[in-house]
Amino acid sequence: MSMLRFFLVLSQWATTASASGPIQDMQILRQLGNTWLEQQAAQVWPGLRARPQVGAIDERLRLVACRDLEFSLAAGAQLGTAGSVKAQCNAPVRWSLYVGFRMRIEGPALVARRDLPARTVLTAADVEARNIDYEQPPATYLNDMRLVLGARVDHYLAAGRPLAAEGLSRPPAINAGQRVRIIVRGAGFSINQEGKALNSAAAGEPVRVKINSGRIVHGIAQDDGSVLVQP
């Protein structure tokens, strides 16, 4: 891996090591940063394997050795496959710096079993689950076979490549203006009535339905063209 670019931010109270005190070991700082990122990844992506690599730090940077060090992401930042982590020393003196990192993530994903031409309608024979190295944030990848079977591939997909939601189209289970059956299920009861769909939706997508009283209810489109509404 090539050396990662790092960004240094020293506040007005930052200081360099004096002749009488030890300097911060940057390799130890990187190791601690990697450990912190692993812990964060385990919380954000349980079940996935994350291998962070904090970037190199210029050894000419002489900071007082820290005995109270904490790490954080930049304000508003979310953990991803690359970014920067803030190392902040609180004692014996205060200093902080941002260091770049990359995150290698491995986990399950549905991939193409064979080369899939554009507009292929997916069946169980076209897709399989594998563990892969994620090139994008984990939320990009699909793991539920129910979300892909019957969907259409928008663009050519080579064998072994993962499926992503934005690359698939599903035929609508419900079309706007269609008369639909509404199912309301609760503890020990089930209610059925009819209404008019106000938008088109594939199975699993939200749909608004106008019932005979004029009230609009919100539900989830089902494979059979019905709408499931939570009570």
C-alpha positions as YAML, in Angstrom:
chain: A
units: angstrom
residues:
- id: 1
  name: MET
  ca: [0.00, 0.00, 0.00]
- id: 2
  name: SER
  ca: [1.29, 3.42, -0.90]
- id: 3
  name: MET
  ca: [1.92, 5.93, 1.85]
- id: 4
  name: LEU
  ca: [-1.30, 7.64, 2.82]
- id: 5
  name: ARG
  ca: [-1.44, 11.39, 2.92]
- id: 6
  name: PHE
  ca: [-1.97, 12.76, 6.40]
- id: 7
  name: PHE
  ca: [-3.31, 16.05, 7.60]
- id: 8
  name: LEU
  ca: [-1.94, 17.72, 10.67]
- id: 9
  name: VAL
  ca: [-3.97, 20.06, 12.80]
- id: 10
  name: LEU
  ca: [-2.19, 21.54, 15.81]
- id: 11
  name: SER
  ca: [-4.25, 23.78, 18.04]
- id: 12
  name: GLN
  ca: [-2.99, 26.90, 19.72]
- id: 13
  name: TRP
  ca: [-2.08, 24.85, 22.79]
- id: 14
  name: ALA
  ca: [-0.11, 22.20, 20.88]
- id: 15
  name: THR
  ca: [3.54, 21.85, 21.73]
- id: 16
  name: THR
  ca: [6.62, 19.93, 20.65]
- id: 17
  name: ALA
  ca: [8.59, 17.70, 22.94]
- id: 18
  name: SER
  ca: [11.11, 19.37, 25.13]
- id: 19
  name: ALA
  ca: [14.60, 18.12, 25.65]
- id: 20
  name: SER
  ca: [13.61, 16.86, 29.09]
- id: 21
  name: GLY
  ca: [10.60, 14.80, 28.00]
- id: 22
  name: PRO
  ca: [10.05, 11.79, 25.71]
- id: 23
  name: ILE
  ca: [8.50, 12.20, 22.28]
- id: 24
  name: GLN
  ca: [5.42, 10.39, 21.02]
- id: 25
  name: ASP
  ca: [6.14, 7.07, 19.26]
- id: 26
  name: MET
  ca: [4.17, 7.40, 16.02]
- id: 27
  name: GLN
  ca: [4.12, 3.65, 15.38]
- id: 28
  name: ILE
  ca: [2.37, 3.12, 18.70]
- id: 29
  name: LEU
  ca: [-0.06, 5.88, 17.84]
- id: 30
  name: ARG
  ca: [-0.88, 4.14, 14.53]
- id: 31
  name: GLN
  ca: [-1.38, 0.80, 16.30]
- id: 32
  name: LEU
  ca: [-3.74, 2.38, 18.81]
- id: 33
  name: GLY
  ca: [-5.60, 4.07, 15.97]
- id: 34
  name: ASN
  ca: [-6.02, 0.74, 14.17]
- id: 35
  name: THR
  ca: [-7.37, -0.88, 17.34]
- id: 36
  name: TRP
  ca: [-9.87, 1.93, 17.85]
- id: 37
  name: LEU
  ca: [-11.07, 1.70, 14.24]
- id: 38
  name: GLU
  ca: [-11.51, -2.08, 14.56]
- id: 39
  name: GLN
  ca: [-13.67, -1.55, 17.64]
- id: 40
  name: GLN
  ca: [-15.79, 1.06, 15.87]
- id: 41
  name: ALA
  ca: [-16.21, -1.19, 12.83]
- id: 42
  name: ALA
  ca: [-17.37, -4.08, 15.02]
- id: 43
  name: GLN
  ca: [-20.14, -1.86, 16.39]
- id: 44
  name: VAL
  ca: [-21.18, -0.35, 13.06]
- id: 45
  name: TRP
  ca: [-20.90, -3.55, 10.97]
- id: 46
  name: PRO
  ca: [-21.39, -6.56, 13.27]
- id: 47
  name: GLY
  ca: [-20.51, -9.82, 11.56]
- id: 48
  name: LEU
  ca: [-18.11, -8.24, 9.07]
- id: 49
  name: ARG
  ca: [-14.34, -8.44, 9.17]
- id: 50
  name: ALA
  ca: [-12.66, -5.02, 9.14]
- id: 51
  name: ARG
  ca: [-8.92, -4.48, 8.74]
- id: 52
  name: PRO
  ca: [-8.03, -0.80, 9.11]
- id: 53
  name: GLN
  ca: [-4.67, 0.69, 8.19]
- id: 54
  name: VAL
  ca: [-3.80, 4.09, 9.61]
- id: 55
  name: GLY
  ca: [-1.45, 5.99, 7.31]
- id: 56
  name: ALA
  ca: [2.20, 6.82, 7.90]
- id: 57
  name: ILE
  ca: [3.03, 9.84, 10.04]
- id: 58
  name: ASP
  ca: [6.09, 11.98, 9.46]
- id: 59
  name: GLU
  ca: [8.62, 10.87, 12.07]
- id: 60
  name: ARG
  ca: [10.09, 14.39, 12.07]
- id: 61
  name: LEU
  ca: [6.97, 15.53, 13.87]
- id: 62
  name: ARG
  ca: [8.06, 15.73, 17.51]
- id: 63
  name: LEU
  ca: [5.13, 15.75, 19.91]
- id: 64
  name: VAL
  ca: [5.20, 15.15, 23.64]
- id: 65
  name: ALA
  ca: [4.53, 11.49, 24.48]
- id: 66
  name: CYS
  ca: [0.87, 11.18, 25.42]
- id: 67
  name: ARG
  ca: [-0.48, 9.30, 28.42]
- id: 68
  name: ASP
  ca: [-4.13, 10.23, 27.83]
- id: 69
  name: LEU
  ca: [-4.90, 9.65, 24.14]
- id: 70
  name: GLU
  ca: [-8.32, 9.39, 22.54]
- id: 71
  name: PHE
  ca: [-9.54, 8.91, 18.97]
- id: 72
  name: SER
  ca: [-12.56, 10.14, 17.05]
- id: 73
  name: LEU
  ca: [-13.81, 10.75, 13.54]
- id: 74
  name: ALA
  ca: [-14.19, 14.23, 12.14]
- id: 75
  name: ALA
  ca: [-17.41, 15.98, 13.17]
- id: 76
  name: GLY
  ca: [-20.30, 14.64, 11.10]
- id: 77
  name: ALA
  ca: [-18.17, 11.93, 9.43]
- id: 78
  name: GLN
  ca: [-19.30, 8.32, 9.19]
- id: 79
  name: LEU
  ca: [-17.06, 5.29, 9.25]
- id: 80
  name: GLY
  ca: [-16.28, 4.06, 5.74]
- id: 81
  name: THR
  ca: [-13.66, 2.36, 3.61]
- id: 82
  name: ALA
  ca: [-11.44, 5.46, 3.78]
- id: 83
  name: GLY
  ca: [-11.28, 8.66, 5.78]
- id: 84
  name: SER
  ca: [-9.34, 10.30, 8.56]
- id: 85
  name: VAL
  ca: [-9.19, 9.73, 12.28]
- id: 86
  name: LYS
  ca: [-8.43, 12.35, 14.92]
- id: 87
  name: ALA
  ca: [-5.89, 11.53, 17.62]
- id: 88
  name: GLN
  ca: [-6.15, 13.89, 20.57]
- id: 89
  name: CYS
  ca: [-3.79, 14.04, 23.53]
- id: 90
  name: ASN
  ca: [-5.20, 15.40, 26.77]
- id: 91
  name: ALA
  ca: [-2.16, 14.96, 29.05]
- id: 92
  name: PRO
  ca: [0.56, 15.81, 29.88]
- id: 93
  name: VAL
  ca: [0.02, 18.48, 27.21]
- id: 94
  name: ARG
  ca: [-2.75, 18.97, 24.68]
- id: 95
  name: TRP
  ca: [-2.20, 18.35, 21.00]
- id: 96
  name: SER
  ca: [-4.21, 16.78, 18.17]
- id: 97
  name: LEU
  ca: [-3.70, 15.60, 14.63]
- id: 98
  name: TYR
  ca: [-5.72, 13.97, 11.86]
- id: 99
  name: VAL
  ca: [-4.29, 10.92, 10.12]
- id: 100
  name: GLY
  ca: [-5.71, 9.25, 7.01]
- id: 101
  name: PHE
  ca: [-6.78, 5.61, 7.04]
- id: 102
  name: ARG
  ca: [-8.10, 2.94, 4.72]
- id: 103
  name: MET
  ca: [-10.45, 0.18, 5.80]
- id: 104
  name: ARG
  ca: [-10.52, -3.23, 4.15]
- id: 105
  name: ILE
  ca: [-13.87, -4.89, 4.84]
- id: 106
  name: GLU
  ca: [-14.79, -8.48, 4.11]
- id: 107
  name: GLY
  ca: [-18.30, -9.88, 4.32]
- id: 108
  name: PRO
  ca: [-21.14, -11.71, 2.56]
- id: 109
  name: ALA
  ca: [-22.73, -10.49, -0.66]
- id: 110
  name: LEU
  ca: [-24.85, -11.85, -3.47]
- id: 111
  name: VAL
  ca: [-22.80, -12.14, -6.67]
- id: 112
  name: ALA
  ca: [-23.47, -13.16, -10.26]
- id: 113
  name: ARG
  ca: [-22.83, -16.86, -10.94]
- id: 114
  name: ARG
  ca: [-22.34, -16.17, -14.63]
- id: 115
  name: ASP
  ca: [-22.02, -13.24, -17.00]
- id: 116
  name: LEU
  ca: [-25.40, -11.51, -16.94]
- id: 117
  name: PRO
  ca: [-26.44, -9.46, -19.99]
- id: 118
  name: ALA
  ca: [-28.39, -6.27, -19.41]
- id: 119
  name: ARG
  ca: [-32.12, -6.82, -18.82]
- id: 120
  name: THR
  ca: [-31.60, -10.35, -17.45]
- id: 121
  name: VAL
  ca: [-34.41, -11.27, -15.04]
- id: 122
  name: LEU
  ca: [-32.71, -12.94, -12.12]
- id: 123
  name: THR
  ca: [-33.44, -16.47, -10.94]
- id: 124
  name: ALA
  ca: [-31.82, -18.57, -8.21]
- id: 125
  name: ALA
  ca: [-29.54, -20.08, -10.88]
- id: 126
  name: ASP
  ca: [-28.02, -16.64, -11.60]
- id: 127
  name: VAL
  ca: [-27.01, -15.64, -8.08]
- id: 128
  name: GLU
  ca: [-25.03, -17.05, -5.17]
- id: 129
  name: ALA
  ca: [-23.76, -15.85, -1.80]
- id: 130
  name: ARG
  ca: [-20.01, -15.38, -1.29]
- id: 131
  name: ASN
  ca: [-17.65, -13.64, 1.10]
- id: 132
  name: ILE
  ca: [-15.96, -10.78, -0.76]
- id: 133
  name: ASP
  ca: [-13.76, -7.76, -0.14]
- id: 134
  name: TYR
  ca: [-16.06, -4.75, -0.14]
- id: 135
  name: GLU
  ca: [-15.03, -1.98, -2.51]
- id: 136
  name: GLN
  ca: [-17.93, 0.23, -1.39]
- id: 137
  name: PRO
  ca: [-19.59, 0.89, 1.99]
- id: 138
  name: PRO
  ca: [-21.27, -2.29, 3.30]
- id: 139
  name: ALA
  ca: [-24.80, -0.92, 2.82]
- id: 140
  name: THR
  ca: [-24.16, -1.03, -0.94]
- id: 141
  name: TYR
  ca: [-24.24, -4.83, -1.05]
- id: 142
  name: LEU
  ca: [-27.28, -7.09, -1.11]
- id: 143
  name: ASN
  ca: [-27.54, -10.20, 1.06]
- id: 144
  name: ASP
  ca: [-31.23, -11.08, 0.94]
- id: 145
  name: MET
  ca: [-32.08, -13.37, -1.97]
- id: 146
  name: ARG
  ca: [-35.71, -12.25, -1.79]
- id: 147
  name: LEU
  ca: [-34.66, -8.76, -2.87]
- id: 148
  name: VAL
  ca: [-33.06, -9.91, -6.12]
- id: 149
  name: LEU
  ca: [-35.10, -12.84, -7.42]
- id: 150
  name: GLY
  ca: [-37.34, -11.56, -10.19]
- id: 151
  name: ALA
  ca: [-35.42, -8.30, -10.44]
- id: 152
  name: ARG
  ca: [-33.91, -7.18, -13.75]
- id: 153
  name: VAL
  ca: [-30.23, -6.35, -14.24]
- id: 154
  name: ASP
  ca: [-29.99, -2.82, -15.65]
- id: 155
  name: HIS
  ca: [-26.45, -3.22, -17.04]
- id: 156
  name: TYR
  ca: [-24.13, -6.06, -17.99]
- id: 157
  name: LEU
  ca: [-22.72, -7.76, -14.88]
- id: 158
  name: ALA
  ca: [-19.66, -10.03, -15.09]
- id: 159
  name: ALA
  ca: [-19.54, -13.36, -13.28]
- id: 160
  name: GLY
  ca: [-18.38, -12.95, -9.69]
- id: 161
  name: ARG
  ca: [-19.36, -9.29, -9.45]
- id: 162
  name: PRO
  ca: [-21.65, -8.30, -6.55]
- id: 163
  name: LEU
  ca: [-25.20, -7.14, -7.09]
- id: 164
  name: ALA
  ca: [-26.15, -3.67, -5.89]
- id: 165
  name: ALA
  ca: [-29.64, -2.29, -5.39]
- id: 166
  name: GLU
  ca: [-29.01, 0.66, -7.71]
- id: 167
  name: GLY
  ca: [-28.12, -1.75, -10.54]
- id: 168
  name: LEU
  ca: [-31.41, -3.65, -10.39]
- id: 169
  name: SER
  ca: [-34.97, -2.86, -11.39]
- id: 170
  name: ARG
  ca: [-38.00, -4.69, -10.11]
- id: 171
  name: PRO
  ca: [-41.30, -4.87, -11.99]
- id: 172
  name: PRO
  ca: [-44.07, -3.14, -10.07]
- id: 173
  name: ALA
  ca: [-46.26, -5.42, -7.99]
- id: 174
  name: ILE
  ca: [-48.77, -2.56, -7.88]
- id: 175
  name: ASN
  ca: [-49.48, 0.14, -10.45]
- id: 176
  name: ALA
  ca: [-50.81, 3.61, -9.72]
- id: 177
  name: GLY
  ca: [-54.61, 3.68, -10.05]
- id: 178
  name: GLN
  ca: [-54.95, -0.06, -9.48]
- id: 179
  name: ARG
  ca: [-57.58, -1.44, -7.11]
- id: 180
  name: VAL
  ca: [-55.73, -3.30, -4.36]
- id: 181
  name: ARG
  ca: [-56.52, -5.41, -1.33]
- id: 182
  name: ILE
  ca: [-55.39, -3.89, 1.96]
- id: 183
  name: ILE
  ca: [-54.44, -6.23, 4.80]
- id: 184
  name: VAL
  ca: [-54.20, -4.94, 8.35]
- id: 185
  name: ARG
  ca: [-52.73, -7.46, 10.77]
- id: 186
  name: GLY
  ca: [-52.37, -7.17, 14.52]
- id: 187
  name: ALA
  ca: [-52.20, -9.39, 17.58]
- id: 188
  name: GLY
  ca: [-54.93, -11.96, 17.02]
- id: 189
  name: PHE
  ca: [-56.78, -10.16, 14.21]
- id: 190
  name: SER
  ca: [-56.65, -9.49, 10.47]
- id: 191
  name: ILE
  ca: [-58.73, -6.96, 8.49]
- id: 192
  name: ASN
  ca: [-59.16, -6.88, 4.70]
- id: 193
  name: GLN
  ca: [-60.57, -4.07, 2.60]
- id: 194
  name: GLU
  ca: [-60.06, -2.52, -0.82]
- id: 195
  name: GLY
  ca: [-58.60, 0.75, -1.96]
- id: 196
  name: LYS
  ca: [-56.98, 2.57, -4.88]
- id: 197
  name: ALA
  ca: [-53.18, 2.68, -5.15]
- id: 198
  name: LEU
  ca: [-51.85, 6.22, -5.52]
- id: 199
  name: ASN
  ca: [-48.36, 5.20, -6.68]
- id: 200
  name: SER
  ca: [-46.62, 2.28, -8.34]
- id: 201
  name: ALA
  ca: [-44.43, 0.08, -6.15]
- id: 202
  name: ALA
  ca: [-42.38, -3.09, -6.40]
- id: 203
  name: ALA
  ca: [-42.72, -5.75, -3.73]
- id: 204
  name: GLY
  ca: [-41.25, -4.45, -0.48]
- id: 205
  name: GLU
  ca: [-41.61, -0.78, -1.42]
- id: 206
  name: PRO
  ca: [-43.95, 1.73, 0.26]
- id: 207
  name: VAL
  ca: [-47.30, 2.49, -1.33]
- id: 208
  name: ARG
  ca: [-50.10, 4.93, -0.51]
- id: 209
  name: VAL
  ca: [-53.68, 3.73, -0.84]
- id: 210
  name: LYS
  ca: [-56.92, 5.72, -0.79]
- id: 211
  name: ILE
  ca: [-59.70, 3.72, 0.83]
- id: 212
  name: ASN
  ca: [-63.42, 4.14, 0.21]
- id: 213
  name: SER
  ca: [-63.86, 6.58, 3.09]
- id: 214
  name: GLY
  ca: [-61.36, 8.92, 1.40]
- id: 215
  name: ARG
  ca: [-58.67, 8.31, 3.99]
- id: 216
  name: ILE
  ca: [-55.13, 7.64, 2.73]
- id: 217
  name: VAL
  ca: [-53.19, 4.82, 4.37]
- id: 218
  name: HIS
  ca: [-49.55, 3.86, 3.99]
- id: 219
  name: GLY
  ca: [-48.36, 0.28, 3.58]
- id: 220
  name: ILE
  ca: [-45.87, -2.04, 1.92]
- id: 221
  name: ALA
  ca: [-46.50, -3.67, -1.45]
- id: 222
  name: GLN
  ca: [-46.55, -7.47, -1.40]
- id: 223
  name: ASP
  ca: [-45.59, -9.95, -4.14]
- id: 224
  name: ASP
  ca: [-49.25, -10.88, -4.72]
- id: 225
  name: GLY
  ca: [-50.26, -7.25, -5.33]
- id: 226
  name: SER
  ca: [-51.79, -6.70, -1.89]
- id: 227
  name: VAL
  ca: [-50.75, -3.98, 0.57]
- id: 228
  name: LEU
  ca: [-49.72, -4.79, 4.14]
- id: 229
  name: VAL
  ca: [-50.57, -2.03, 6.61]
- id: 230
  name: GLN
  ca: [-49.36, -1.95, 10.19]
- id: 231
  name: PRO
  ca: [-52.15, -1.20, 12.69]
...
